[in-house]
Amino acid sequence: MKRKVFIGAMLCLLMLPVASHANLQDYLTAYDYTIQFYPRWFSWVQSNNSYSLNNVLSGPDGMGPEFKVINAVNDDTIYARALLDLSSEPQIVTIPPYSNLYSVAILDVFGSIIVSVSTPTKTGATYALVGPDYTGTLPDGVIPVSLPYNSSELFIRIDKYSPQRVDLTQEANGFRAALKMQNLSNYILNPSGGQTIITPLSYCSTPIKRMADEAIQVSPTDYLNTLQEAMASPTTEPLSASDHELISQFNISFNAAKRQTADPYNSSLSDIIQGAQAAHDMIIDHWRSNVGPTNWIHFNNMGQWGDNYLDRASANQYIQFANNIKAAYYAHAFVDSDNVPLDGSNAYTITFTKDNYPDFSRFASITAYTPEDIELVANSYNKYLVASYTPGLVVDPDGSITIYVQSNPPITAPIANWLPVPATGPFNLMLRIYGPTSDSELNGTYIPPAILWKIGGGN
């Protein structure tokens, strides 16, 4: 993977003026550093936001375009999330009995999956999330879950509808409210403590992705200072020996360059900034160019990147904290079947034939997002997706399902099959298949239907 990143850096270098090559090593180090650790800027800034609470389960009281703190959020499930700090003692999570569908994921600070459970217990249980340094005992009946790092993120996603289209939103909210998490010491004193905190949606309004994009282009030194701070934190793990070597190389060159900014002949800082910005461009281009036969983007290694740092960075740029392929299939589209950017002034159709309809144990949905920030599209109907569970979804006589993507409600098509998008300007679509069951979905060969431009606009 390092060779691939280096080749990308060299390609970017070829497009730069010769004068900018004075500090080639600084440029390459900044390029590699930015790609390799790009996701940590996101999780670090999020960890210092009001949305994030250490060792406390919490979730917003609703979902809508106001949610900006994590990109590509879904409206299919109800979230509970916690930042885990296991350095002092285990955290005890109590899950009550629940007969409906939900999933549990624990990820490291770079978004790699540590634990993924798509079919949790229906009878309820109490678990101890145990860090690598703990050597004590646990109370009887508490099930240990050993984690390799002291710092990680816990997500519980609770389905709002059953596969049979039964609205379970009230039950899902009740289940989330009944979840409990607290440290071991408090659990011993009061096993019923550790209530989930439901926060106002406004707590989630910090636009983290936009902040990253703007910082690296407009105030790159500040961006790199923040990333440098994040990489120095003991909560940043895992880090390999080669990671530490790269961090050391970057710190030496970046710190020296910042001390020399008064020197008009110093170009080191400029080269470092150019390297970071070229890496950012590569992260975006890598995702956007990875299209299949119908122009949908799909990566089959979500959350399981190994040392493929470019894939990891690109995925975090567009769908942070995603599930792995066993839990969810994702496809992302910015253009239609003719490779023309999606635009709200047009209308489109997406038709799933009976033979190409997703196979799943939970649900399938298509969600519309804003062009750069990958946030839910605001609309007067407060409708952000069309899903397998959408009430009134119309199936054609031949077994196919057509989704109508346009800004206004269709006149001659069912409203249930309508996905609102902005009145003008670009947007993008994301297909989710939660609980994929077909071989093609699981091995990444499933091809979503093309997005067809509709002649006649939004009627």
C-alpha positions in Angstrom: 0.0 0.0 0.0 2.8 2.4 0.7 4.0 1.9 -2.8 0.6 2.9 -4.1 0.6 6.0 -2.0 4.1 6.9 -3.1 3.1 6.5 -6.8 0.1 8.7 -6.2 2.4 11.3 -4.7 4.8 11.1 -7.6 1.9 11.6 -10.1 0.8 14.7 -8.2 4.4 16.0 -8.3 4.6 15.7 -12.0 1.8 18.3 -12.2 3.6 20.8 -10.0 6.1 23.6 -11.2 9.7 22.5 -11.0 10.4 25.3 -8.5 8.1 23.6 -6.0 10.3 20.5 -5.9 13.0 22.1 -3.7 11.9 20.0 -0.7 10.7 16.8 -2.3 11.0 14.7 0.9 8.9 17.2 2.8 6.3 17.0 0.1 6.2 13.2 0.1 6.2 13.0 3.9 3.2 15.4 4.2 1.4 13.5 1.4 1.8 10.1 3.0 1.1 11.5 6.5 -2.2 13.1 5.4 -3.5 10.0 3.6 -2.4 7.6 6.3 -3.9 9.5 9.2 -6.7 11.5 7.5 -9.6 9.7 9.4 -8.1 10.7 12.8 -8.6 14.4 12.1 -12.3 13.6 11.9 -12.6 11.5 15.0 -10.3 13.8 17.0 -12.4 16.9 16.3 -15.6 14.9 17.0 -14.2 13.8 20.3 -14.0 17.4 21.4 -17.5 18.2 20.3 -20.7 18.4 22.4 -22.0 15.4 20.4 -19.4 13.1 21.9 -19.5 11.9 25.5 -16.8 9.6 27.0 -18.1 6.4 28.3 -21.8 7.5 28.0 -24.3 6.2 25.5 -26.1 9.0 23.8 -28.1 9.7 20.7 -30.0 12.5 19.0 -33.8 13.0 19.6 -34.5 12.9 15.9 -32.8 12.9 12.5 -32.6 15.4 9.7 -30.4 17.8 7.7 -29.3 19.4 11.0 -27.2 16.3 11.7 -23.8 17.2 10.3 -21.2 15.9 12.8 -20.9 12.6 10.9 -21.2 12.5 7.1 -23.7 10.2 5.3 -25.8 9.6 8.3 -28.8 7.2 7.7 -32.4 7.8 8.6 -33.2 4.0 8.5 -32.0 3.4 12.1 -31.9 5.1 15.5 -28.4 5.7 16.8 -26.8 5.2 20.2 -23.1 6.0 20.3 -20.3 6.2 22.9 -16.6 7.1 22.9 -14.9 4.3 24.9 -12.0 5.0 27.3 -11.1 1.7 28.8 -7.7 2.8 30.2 -8.9 2.8 33.9 -11.5 0.1 34.0 -14.0 -1.8 31.9 -17.3 -0.3 30.8 -20.4 -2.3 31.5 -23.1 -2.3 28.8 -26.6 -3.6 29.7 -28.8 -4.6 26.8 -32.4 -5.3 27.7 -34.5 -8.0 25.9 -35.6 -6.8 22.4 -37.2 -8.9 19.7 -36.6 -6.6 16.8 -33.5 -5.9 14.7 -30.5 -3.9 15.6 -26.7 -4.2 15.2 -23.6 -3.4 17.3 -20.3 -2.2 16.0 -17.1 -1.1 17.8 -14.5 0.7 15.7 -11.1 2.1 16.3 -10.4 5.8 15.9 -9.6 5.4 12.2 -12.9 3.7 11.5 -11.7 0.1 11.2 -14.1 -2.5 12.6 -13.1 -4.2 15.8 -16.4 -5.9 16.6 -19.4 -6.2 14.4 -22.6 -8.1 15.5 -25.6 -8.0 13.1 -27.7 -10.5 15.0 -27.3 -9.6 18.7 -29.1 -11.4 21.5 -32.9 -11.0 21.8 -33.0 -12.1 25.4 -30.7 -9.3 26.7 -27.4 -9.5 28.5 -24.8 -7.5 30.4 -21.4 -7.1 28.8 -18.0 -5.8 30.0 -16.0 -4.0 27.4 -12.5 -4.8 28.7 -9.3 -3.0 27.6 -5.9 -4.6 27.1 -4.5 -3.5 30.4 -7.2 -4.7 32.8 -6.3 -7.6 35.0 -9.1 -7.6 37.5 -12.2 -9.7 37.8 -15.8 -9.1 36.7 -19.1 -9.7 38.5 -20.9 -13.0 38.0 -23.1 -13.0 34.9 -21.3 -10.3 33.1 -20.0 -11.4 29.7 -16.5 -10.1 28.9 -15.7 -8.6 25.5 -11.9 -8.1 25.2 -10.9 -5.2 23.1 -7.4 -4.6 21.8 -7.3 -0.9 22.4 -8.3 1.4 25.3 -9.8 3.9 22.9 -12.6 3.1 20.4 -16.1 4.0 19.4 -19.3 2.1 20.0 -22.3 2.3 17.7 -25.7 0.6 18.2 -28.1 1.0 15.2 -31.7 0.1 15.8 -34.0 -0.5 12.8 -37.0 1.8 12.6 -39.0 -0.7 10.6 -39.2 -4.5 10.4 -38.5 -6.3 7.1 -42.3 -6.7 6.9 -42.7 -2.9 6.8 -44.1 -2.6 10.4 -43.3 0.7 11.9 -41.2 0.0 15.0 -39.9 3.6 15.6 -41.6 3.8 19.0 -40.2 0.5 20.1 -36.8 1.4 18.8 -36.7 4.6 20.8 -37.8 2.7 23.9 -35.1 0.1 23.4 -32.4 2.8 23.0 -33.6 4.6 26.1 -33.4 1.3 28.1 -29.7 0.7 27.1 -27.3 1.3 29.9 -23.5 1.9 30.1 -21.3 2.8 33.1 -17.9 2.0 34.4 -17.4 -1.2 36.5 -17.1 0.7 39.8 -20.4 2.4 39.3 -22.0 -0.8 38.1 -21.1 -2.7 41.3 -22.7 0.1 43.3 -25.8 0.4 41.2 -26.3 -2.1 38.3 -29.4 -0.1 37.1 -27.4 3.1 36.5 -25.8 4.4 33.3 -28.9 5.7 31.5 -28.6 6.5 27.8 -28.7 10.3 27.2 -31.0 11.6 24.5 -29.6 14.9 23.2 -31.2 17.6 21.0 -30.5 17.2 17.3 -28.9 20.6 17.4 -26.0 19.1 19.4 -25.0 17.3 16.2 -24.9 20.3 14.0 -21.1 20.8 13.8 -20.2 20.2 10.1 -17.1 18.1 10.6 -16.5 17.1 7.0 -16.9 20.7 5.7 -14.5 21.9 8.4 -11.9 19.3 7.2 -12.3 20.2 3.6 -12.1 24.0 4.2 -9.2 23.7 6.7 -6.9 21.7 4.5 -7.5 24.1 1.5 -7.9 27.5 3.3 -5.9 27.1 6.5 -3.7 24.1 5.9 -1.2 24.9 8.7 -4.0 24.9 11.2 -5.3 21.6 9.8 -1.9 20.0 10.1 -1.5 21.4 13.6 -4.8 19.7 14.6 -3.8 16.4 13.0 -0.4 16.6 14.7 -2.1 17.1 18.0 -4.4 14.1 17.4 -1.5 11.8 16.4 0.4 12.7 19.6 -2.6 11.7 21.8 -2.3 8.4 23.7 -5.9 7.8 22.6 -4.7 7.4 19.0 -4.3 3.7 18.4 -3.5 1.4 16.8 -0.1 2.7 15.5 2.5 0.4 14.0 6.3 0.9 14.0 6.1 2.3 10.5 3.3 4.7 11.6 5.5 6.0 14.4 8.4 6.5 11.9 6.2 8.5 9.6 4.9 10.6 12.5 8.4 11.3 13.6 9.5 12.3 10.1 6.6 14.6 9.6 7.0 16.2 13.0 10.7 17.0 12.3 10.0 18.6 8.9 6.8 20.4 9.9 8.1 21.8 13.2 11.3 23.0 11.5 9.3 24.6 8.6 7.0 26.5 11.0 10.1 27.9 12.8 11.4 29.2 9.5 8.3 31.0 8.3 10.0 34.4 8.6 12.6 33.4 6.1 11.4 34.5 2.6 13.7 31.9 1.0 12.2 29.0 3.0 9.9 26.8 0.8 9.7 23.8 3.2 6.3 24.9 4.6 4.9 25.5 1.2 6.0 22.1 0.0 4.5 20.4 3.1 1.2 22.3 2.5 1.2 21.3 -1.2 1.8 17.7 -0.2 -1.1 17.7 2.2 -3.4 19.4 -0.3 -2.4 16.9 -3.1 -3.2 14.1 -0.7 -6.7 15.6 0.0 -7.3 15.8 -3.8 -6.2 12.2 -4.2 -8.5 11.0 -1.4 -11.5 12.6 -3.2 -10.5 11.4 -6.6 -9.9 7.9 -5.4 -13.4 7.6 -4.2 -15.1 9.4 -7.0 -13.3 7.4 -9.7 -14.0 4.0 -8.3 -17.2 3.5 -10.3 -18.8 0.3 -11.6 -20.6 -0.4 -14.9 -23.7 1.6 -13.9 -21.6 4.5 -12.4 -22.2 3.5 -8.7 -19.1 3.7 -6.4 -18.5 0.6 -4.3 -15.7 -0.5 -2.0 -15.9 -4.1 -0.7 -13.3 -3.6 2.1 -15.3 -1.1 4.2 -14.1 -1.0 7.7 -11.5 -3.8 7.0 -8.8 -1.9 5.1 -5.7 -3.4 6.7 -2.9 -1.1 5.5 -4.8 0.2 2.5 -4.7 3.7 3.8 -6.0 5.4 0.7 -9.2 3.4 0.7 -9.5 4.1 4.4 -9.1 7.8 4.0 -11.5 8.0 1.0 -14.2 6.0 2.9 -14.0 8.3 5.9 -14.3 11.3 3.6 -17.7 10.0 2.3 -19.2 7.6 4.9 -17.5 7.7 8.2 -18.0 4.8 10.7 -19.4 2.5 8.0 -20.2 -1.1 8.7 -18.2 -3.9 7.1 -19.6 -5.9 4.1 -21.1 -8.6 6.3 -23.3 -6.0 8.0 -24.0 -3.6 5.1 -23.4 -3.1 1.4 -22.9 0.5 0.3 -22.9 2.1 -3.1 -22.6 5.8 -3.9 -23.5 7.7 -7.0 -22.7 11.3 -8.2 -23.5 10.9 -11.9 -26.2 9.3 -14.0 -26.0 6.5 -16.5 -24.5 8.9 -19.1 -21.8 10.1 -16.6 -23.5 13.5 -16.2 -23.5 14.9 -12.7 -26.7 14.5 -10.8 -28.6 17.8 -10.7 -31.8 18.7 -9.0 -33.1 20.6 -12.0 -33.4 17.2 -13.7 -35.5 14.2 -12.8 -34.3 10.6 -12.7 -35.6 7.0 -12.3 -33.9 4.0 -10.7 -35.6 0.7 -11.5 -34.9 -2.5 -9.6 -36.0 -5.4 -11.6 -37.4 -8.4 -9.8 -34.2 -10.3 -10.5 -31.9 -7.4 -9.4 -33.7 -6.4 -6.3 -31.4 -6.6 -3.2 -31.4 -9.6 -1.0 -31.3 -8.7 2.7 -32.3 -9.7 6.2 -32.9 -6.1 7.4 -33.6 -3.4 4.7 -32.5 -1.7 1.5 -32.7 2.0 1.0 -31.6 4.9 -1.2 -30.8 8.2 0.5 -30.2 11.6 -1.1 -27.3 13.8 0.2 -26.0 17.3 -0.3 -23.1 17.6 -2.8 -20.0 18.3 -0.7 -20.9 17.8 3.0 -22.9 14.5 2.4 -25.7 15.6 4.6 -29.4 14.8 4.3 -31.3 17.0 1.8 -33.7 19.4 3.4 -37.2 19.3 2.0 -40.7 20.3 3.2 -41.8 16.7 3.3 -39.0 15.7 5.8 -38.4 12.7 3.5 -34.8 11.7 3.1 -35.0 8.2 1.6 -37.0 5.5 -0.2 -36.6 2.1 1.4 -37.8 -1.5 1.2 -40.0 -0.7 4.2 -41.4 2.7 3.0 -45.2 2.6 3.7 -47.1 2.3 0.4 -44.1 1.5 -1.7 -45.5 0.4 -5.1 -44.3 -2.7 -6.8 -45.1 -2.9 -10.5 -46.9 -5.9 -12.0 -43.7 -7.4 -13.3 -42.1 -7.3 -9.8 -39.9 -4.3 -10.4 -39.7 -1.2 -8.2 -39.0 2.2 -9.7 -37.8 5.1 -7.5 -38.4 8.6 -8.8 -35.6 11.0 -8.0 -36.7 14.7 -8.4 -37.3 17.9 -6.5 -41.1 17.9 -6.7 -43.6 15.1 -6.1 -44.2 13.2 -9.3 -47.6 13.7 -10.9 -48.1 10.4 -12.6 -46.1 8.1 -10.1 -46.7 7.0 -6.5 -45.5 9.4 -3.8 -44.2 6.6 -1.8 -41.7 5.8 -4.5 -40.5 9.5 -4.7 -37.1 10.6 -3.3 -36.9 14.4 -2.9 -33.7 16.2 -4.0 -32.7 19.9 -4.2 -34.6 22.1 -6.6 -31.3 22.9 -8.4 -27.7 22.0 -8.2 -25.7 18.8 -7.5 -26.6 16.0 -5.1 -25.6 12.4 -4.6 -27.3 9.1 -3.7 -26.3 6.3 -1.5 -27.7 2.7 -1.6 -27.6 0.8 1.6 -28.3 -2.9 1.9 -28.4 -3.8 5.6 -27.9 -7.5 6.3 -26.9 -8.4 2.7 -27.5 -12.1 2.0 -26.7 -12.7 -1.6 -23.3 -13.9 -2.8 -23.0 -11.0 -5.2 -23.6 -8.4 -2.4 -21.2 -10.1 -0.1 -18.4 -10.5 -2.6 -18.9 -7.0 -4.1 -20.1 -8.1 -7.6 -23.7 -6.8 -7.2 -24.4 -4.1 -9.7 -27.1 -1.6 -8.7 -29.4 -0.4 -11.5 -28.5 2.6 -13.6 -29.7 6.1 -12.7 -31.6 7.2 -15.8 -32.3 10.8 -16.7 -36.0 11.3 -17.2 -37.1 13.1 -20.3 -39.5 15.9 -19.4 -38.1 16.9 -16.1 -39.9 16.5 -12.8 -43.4 15.5 -13.8 
